[in-house]
Amino acid sequence: MERNREVFLRGLGAVDEAKELMPVVTLRQIHSDLIHTVAAVPEAVLVGDGMITDTRGLILGVQTADCLPVILVDPKRKAVGVFHAGWRGTLGRIVEKGVGEMRRNFGSEPKNLQAAIGPGIRRCCFEVGPEVRAQFEAQFAYAEKLFREIKELDPVREKYPMLFLTARAPGHSELPVQLFLDLVEANRLQLLEAGLAAKNIHVSPLCTACRTDLLFSYRKEKGVTGRMMAAVGIRV
């Protein structure tokens, strides 16, 4: 893992004038909306799901394997942030709060921010339960846009419909419904509501569950998988 991280960081250009690797700050991620302002390498492991800094020579990184990595960059104030946005963090508005924290700490204007939403599980594959939809509906006026429903196909039902007759009109029991959450759109809309320009929000088209040949997917690979890192920093 250390070798992979070194290759990644050198590819990122995260080296100082002596060609030494810049220090990387990561988190013990807990699917929260907790955001840390980082000015130096912390003595203890930070717990949360977001970090921001305007300190040069630091790399901030989050690890994902279906959840979305979201990076914010303020080229005017020379400040950056990185966030781990699963459905719980998204429900907690972590990227929206991240924009607010950068404004509060660094004077960042949302209109100047650039955002990158990295690869994650997309609406084609991210099945959730009705309790998740209920929580989003309680938080977001646009929640209806974030979910799509698909009625499960049942070949037995199709071939022998009489077996599924009920006394309820119109005479057949309802097919089970699958719910899929668009996590990418949920975070994009949060960024827009926070004041970012649509043209400044850049979204990866890759789905982790569809592209396990390239990416790690906790769901698709049933937990037996690695982690990807999304990282951002300010050069020395």
GUVEXDREN-950755 format. One record per residue (C-alpha): x, y, z; chain; residue in three letters. Coordinates in Angstrom, 1 decimal. Layout:
N
VEXTOR      x      y      z cadena residuo
VEXTOR      X      Y      Z      A     ALA
...
//
This chain:
236
VEXTOR      x      y      z cadena residuo
VEXTOR    0.0    0.0    0.0      A     MET
VEXTOR    2.8    2.4    0.9      A     GLU
VEXTOR    4.4    1.8   -2.6      A     ARG
VEXTOR    1.0    2.5   -4.3      A     ASN
VEXTOR    0.6    5.7   -2.3      A     ARG
VEXTOR    4.1    6.9   -3.2      A     GLU
VEXTOR    3.5    6.3   -6.9      A     VAL
VEXTOR    0.2    8.1   -6.6      A     PHE
VEXTOR    1.6   11.1   -4.9      A     LEU
VEXTOR    4.5   11.5   -7.2      A     ARG
VEXTOR    2.1   11.2  -10.1      A     GLY
VEXTOR    0.1   14.0   -8.5      A     LEU
VEXTOR    3.2   16.1   -8.2      A     GLY
VEXTOR    3.0   16.2   -4.4      A     ALA
VEXTOR    6.7   16.7   -3.9      A     VAL
VEXTOR    8.7   19.5   -2.4      A     ASP
VEXTOR   11.8   21.3   -3.8      A     GLU
VEXTOR   14.0   18.4   -2.5      A     ALA
VEXTOR   11.7   15.9   -4.4      A     LYS
VEXTOR   10.5   14.6   -1.1      A     GLU
VEXTOR    6.9   13.6   -0.7      A     LEU
VEXTOR    4.6   16.2    0.8      A     MET
VEXTOR    2.9   14.9    4.0      A     PRO
VEXTOR   -0.6   13.5    3.6      A     VAL
VEXTOR   -3.3   14.1    6.1      A     VAL
VEXTOR   -6.2   11.5    6.1      A     THR
VEXTOR   -9.1   10.8    8.4      A     LEU
VEXTOR  -10.8    8.0   10.3      A     ARG
VEXTOR  -14.0    8.3    8.2      A     GLN
VEXTOR  -17.3    7.8   10.0      A     ILE
VEXTOR  -19.9    8.8    7.3      A     HIS
VEXTOR  -20.5   12.1    9.0      A     SER
VEXTOR  -20.7   15.8    8.2      A     ASP
VEXTOR  -17.7   16.6   10.4      A     LEU
VEXTOR  -15.1   18.9    8.8      A     ILE
VEXTOR  -11.7   19.8   10.1      A     HIS
VEXTOR   -9.6   22.9    9.3      A     THR
VEXTOR   -6.0   21.7    9.0      A     VAL
VEXTOR   -3.0   23.9    9.4      A     ALA
VEXTOR   -0.3   21.3   10.0      A     ALA
VEXTOR    0.0   17.5   10.2      A     VAL
VEXTOR   -2.1   16.6   13.3      A     PRO
VEXTOR   -0.6   14.7   16.2      A     GLU
VEXTOR   -3.6   12.4   16.5      A     ALA
VEXTOR   -5.8   10.9   13.8      A     VAL
VEXTOR   -8.6   13.2   12.8      A     LEU
VEXTOR  -12.1   11.7   13.0      A     VAL
VEXTOR  -14.6   13.0   10.4      A     GLY
VEXTOR  -15.3   13.2    6.7      A     ASP
VEXTOR  -14.0   16.5    5.4      A     GLY
VEXTOR  -10.9   18.7    5.6      A     MET
VEXTOR  -10.0   22.2    4.4      A     ILE
VEXTOR   -6.7   24.1    4.4      A     THR
VEXTOR   -4.9   27.1    3.1      A     ASP
VEXTOR   -1.5   25.8    4.2      A     THR
VEXTOR    1.1   25.1    1.5      A     ARG
VEXTOR    2.9   21.8    1.4      A     GLY
VEXTOR    0.1   19.7    2.8      A     LEU
VEXTOR   -1.9   17.0    1.0      A     ILE
VEXTOR   -5.5   16.3    2.2      A     LEU
VEXTOR   -6.9   12.9    1.2      A     GLY
VEXTOR  -10.1   10.9    1.6      A     VAL
VEXTOR  -10.5    7.2    0.7      A     GLN
VEXTOR  -13.5    5.8   -1.1      A     THR
VEXTOR  -14.9    2.6   -2.7      A     ALA
VEXTOR  -18.4    3.7   -3.7      A     ASP
VEXTOR  -19.0    6.9   -1.8      A     CYS
VEXTOR  -18.2   10.1   -3.6      A     LEU
VEXTOR  -14.9   12.0   -3.2      A     PRO
VEXTOR  -15.5   15.8   -3.6      A     VAL
VEXTOR  -12.7   18.3   -4.0      A     ILE
VEXTOR  -13.1   22.1   -3.7      A     LEU
VEXTOR  -10.4   24.5   -4.9      A     VAL
VEXTOR  -10.3   28.3   -4.4      A     ASP
VEXTOR   -7.7   29.5   -6.9      A     PRO
VEXTOR   -8.0   33.1   -5.7      A     LYS
VEXTOR   -7.6   32.6   -1.9      A     ARG
VEXTOR   -5.3   29.6   -2.4      A     LYS
VEXTOR   -7.4   27.2   -0.3      A     ALA
VEXTOR   -8.6   23.7   -0.9      A     VAL
VEXTOR  -10.9   21.1    0.7      A     GLY
VEXTOR  -11.7   17.4    0.3      A     VAL
VEXTOR  -14.8   15.5    1.4      A     PHE
VEXTOR  -16.1   12.0    1.7      A     HIS
VEXTOR  -19.7   12.0    0.7      A     ALA
VEXTOR  -21.7    8.8    1.2      A     GLY
VEXTOR  -25.4    8.9    1.5      A     TRP
VEXTOR  -25.2    9.8    5.2      A     ARG
VEXTOR  -22.7   12.6    4.6      A     GLY
VEXTOR  -24.8   13.8    1.7      A     THR
VEXTOR  -27.9   13.8    3.9      A     LEU
VEXTOR  -25.9   15.8    6.4      A     GLY
VEXTOR  -25.0   18.3    3.6      A     ARG
VEXTOR  -21.3   17.8    4.0      A     ILE
VEXTOR  -20.3   19.5    0.7      A     VAL
VEXTOR  -22.6   22.4    1.3      A     GLU
VEXTOR  -21.1   22.9    4.8      A     LYS
VEXTOR  -17.7   22.5    3.3      A     GLY
VEXTOR  -18.3   25.6    1.1      A     VAL
VEXTOR  -19.5   27.5    4.1      A     GLY
VEXTOR  -16.4   26.5    6.1      A     GLU
VEXTOR  -14.1   27.6    3.4      A     MET
VEXTOR  -15.9   30.9    3.3      A     ARG
VEXTOR  -15.8   31.4    7.0      A     ARG
VEXTOR  -12.1   30.3    7.4      A     ASN
VEXTOR  -10.5   31.7    4.3      A     PHE
VEXTOR  -13.0   34.2    2.8      A     GLY
VEXTOR  -13.7   32.0   -0.2      A     SER
VEXTOR  -16.5   33.2   -2.4      A     GLU
VEXTOR  -18.6   30.3   -3.8      A     PRO
VEXTOR  -18.6   31.9   -7.2      A     LYS
VEXTOR  -14.8   31.4   -7.4      A     ASN
VEXTOR  -14.7   27.8   -6.3      A     LEU
VEXTOR  -14.0   24.9   -8.6      A     GLN
VEXTOR  -15.5   21.5   -7.6      A     ALA
VEXTOR  -14.6   18.0   -8.7      A     ALA
VEXTOR  -16.9   15.1   -8.0      A     ILE
VEXTOR  -14.9   11.9   -8.4      A     GLY
VEXTOR  -15.9    8.3   -9.3      A     PRO
VEXTOR  -18.5    6.7   -7.1      A     GLY
VEXTOR  -21.6    4.5   -7.3      A     ILE
VEXTOR  -24.0    6.1   -9.6      A     ARG
VEXTOR  -27.8    6.0  -10.0      A     ARG
VEXTOR  -27.7    2.9  -12.2      A     CYS
VEXTOR  -26.4    0.8   -9.3      A     CYS
VEXTOR  -27.1    2.6   -6.0      A     PHE
VEXTOR  -30.1    0.8   -4.7      A     GLU
VEXTOR  -31.5    2.0   -1.3      A     VAL
VEXTOR  -34.5    1.4    0.9      A     GLY
VEXTOR  -37.6    3.5    1.4      A     PRO
VEXTOR  -36.3    4.7    4.7      A     GLU
VEXTOR  -33.4    6.5    2.9      A     VAL
VEXTOR  -35.8    8.2    0.6      A     ARG
VEXTOR  -37.9    9.3    3.5      A     ALA
VEXTOR  -34.9   10.9    5.2      A     GLN
VEXTOR  -33.9   12.8    2.0      A     PHE
VEXTOR  -37.5   13.9    1.5      A     GLU
VEXTOR  -37.4   15.4    5.0      A     ALA
VEXTOR  -34.3   17.4    4.2      A     GLN
VEXTOR  -34.4   18.5    0.6      A     PHE
VEXTOR  -37.2   20.1   -1.4      A     ALA
VEXTOR  -35.8   18.6   -4.6      A     TYR
VEXTOR  -35.6   15.0   -3.1      A     ALA
VEXTOR  -38.0   13.6   -5.8      A     GLU
VEXTOR  -35.4   14.4   -8.5      A     LYS
VEXTOR  -32.8   12.2   -6.7      A     LEU
VEXTOR  -34.7    8.9   -6.8      A     PHE
VEXTOR  -35.9    6.6   -9.6      A     ARG
VEXTOR  -38.2    3.6   -9.2      A     GLU
VEXTOR  -38.0    0.3  -11.1      A     ILE
VEXTOR  -40.5   -2.5  -10.6      A     LYS
VEXTOR  -38.8   -5.8  -10.2      A     GLU
VEXTOR  -39.2   -8.2  -13.0      A     LEU
VEXTOR  -40.6  -11.6  -11.9      A     ASP
VEXTOR  -40.4  -14.2  -14.7      A     PRO
VEXTOR  -42.7  -16.6  -12.7      A     VAL
VEXTOR  -45.3  -13.8  -12.3      A     ARG
VEXTOR  -45.1  -13.1  -16.0      A     GLU
VEXTOR  -45.6  -16.7  -17.0      A     LYS
VEXTOR  -48.2  -17.6  -14.4      A     TYR
VEXTOR  -50.1  -14.4  -13.6      A     PRO
VEXTOR  -53.1  -16.2  -12.1      A     MET
VEXTOR  -51.0  -17.4   -9.2      A     LEU
VEXTOR  -50.7  -13.8   -8.1      A     PHE
VEXTOR  -54.4  -12.8   -8.2      A     LEU
VEXTOR  -55.7  -11.0   -5.1      A     THR
VEXTOR  -59.0   -9.6   -4.0      A     ALA
VEXTOR  -57.6   -6.1   -4.3      A     ARG
VEXTOR  -58.5   -4.1   -7.5      A     ALA
VEXTOR  -57.4   -4.4  -10.3      A     PRO
VEXTOR  -56.9   -8.0   -9.2      A     GLY
VEXTOR  -53.2   -8.5   -9.0      A     HIS
VEXTOR  -50.7   -7.8   -6.2      A     SER
VEXTOR  -48.2   -5.0   -6.7      A     GLU
VEXTOR  -44.8   -5.8   -8.0      A     LEU
VEXTOR  -42.0   -4.9   -5.5      A     PRO
VEXTOR  -40.3   -1.6   -6.3      A     VAL
VEXTOR  -36.5   -1.0   -6.4      A     GLN
VEXTOR  -35.3    2.5   -5.4      A     LEU
VEXTOR  -32.1    4.0   -6.8      A     PHE
VEXTOR  -30.5    7.1   -5.4      A     LEU
VEXTOR  -28.6    9.6   -7.6      A     ASP
VEXTOR  -25.8   10.5   -5.2      A     LEU
VEXTOR  -23.9   12.5   -7.8      A     VAL
VEXTOR  -26.9   14.8   -8.5      A     GLU
VEXTOR  -27.6   15.2   -4.8      A     ALA
VEXTOR  -24.1   16.6   -4.3      A     ASN
VEXTOR  -24.2   18.7   -7.5      A     ARG
VEXTOR  -27.4   20.3   -6.4      A     LEU
VEXTOR  -25.9   21.0   -2.9      A     GLN
VEXTOR  -23.0   22.8   -4.6      A     LEU
VEXTOR  -25.3   24.8   -6.8      A     LEU
VEXTOR  -27.4   25.8   -3.8      A     GLU
VEXTOR  -24.2   26.8   -1.9      A     ALA
VEXTOR  -23.5   29.3   -4.7      A     GLY
VEXTOR  -21.1   27.5   -7.1      A     LEU
VEXTOR  -21.5   28.1  -10.8      A     ALA
VEXTOR  -22.7   25.1  -12.8      A     ALA
VEXTOR  -19.8   25.4  -15.2      A     LYS
VEXTOR  -17.4   25.1  -12.2      A     ASN
VEXTOR  -18.7   21.7  -11.1      A     ILE
VEXTOR  -16.8   18.9  -12.8      A     HIS
VEXTOR  -18.3   15.3  -12.5      A     VAL
VEXTOR  -16.6   12.0  -13.3      A     SER
VEXTOR  -18.8    9.8  -15.5      A     PRO
VEXTOR  -17.4    6.6  -14.0      A     LEU
VEXTOR  -19.5    4.3  -11.8      A     CYS
VEXTOR  -17.5    2.2   -9.3      A     THR
VEXTOR  -20.0   -0.6   -9.4      A     ALA
VEXTOR  -20.0   -0.8  -13.2      A     CYS
VEXTOR  -16.2   -0.5  -13.6      A     ARG
VEXTOR  -14.6   -2.8  -11.1      A     THR
VEXTOR  -12.0   -3.4  -13.8      A     ASP
VEXTOR  -10.7    0.1  -13.0      A     LEU
VEXTOR  -12.2    1.0   -9.7      A     LEU
VEXTOR  -13.0   -0.4   -6.2      A     PHE
VEXTOR  -16.6   -1.0   -5.3      A     SER
VEXTOR  -17.5   -2.0   -1.7      A     TYR
VEXTOR  -21.0   -3.1   -2.8      A     ARG
VEXTOR  -20.2   -4.8   -6.0      A     LYS
VEXTOR  -17.3   -6.7   -4.5      A     GLU
VEXTOR  -19.1   -7.5   -1.3      A     LYS
VEXTOR  -16.7   -5.7    0.9      A     GLY
VEXTOR  -13.6   -7.6   -0.3      A     VAL
VEXTOR  -11.9   -4.7   -2.1      A     THR
VEXTOR   -9.4   -1.9   -1.8      A     GLY
VEXTOR   -9.8    1.9   -1.5      A     ARG
VEXTOR   -9.1    4.8   -3.8      A     MET
VEXTOR   -7.7    8.1   -2.7      A     MET
VEXTOR   -8.9   11.5   -3.7      A     ALA
VEXTOR   -6.3   14.1   -2.7      A     ALA
VEXTOR   -5.7   17.8   -3.0      A     VAL
VEXTOR   -3.1   20.3   -1.8      A     GLY
VEXTOR   -1.3   23.5   -2.4      A     ILE
VEXTOR    2.2   23.4   -3.8      A     ARG
VEXTOR    5.0   24.8   -1.7      A     VAL
//
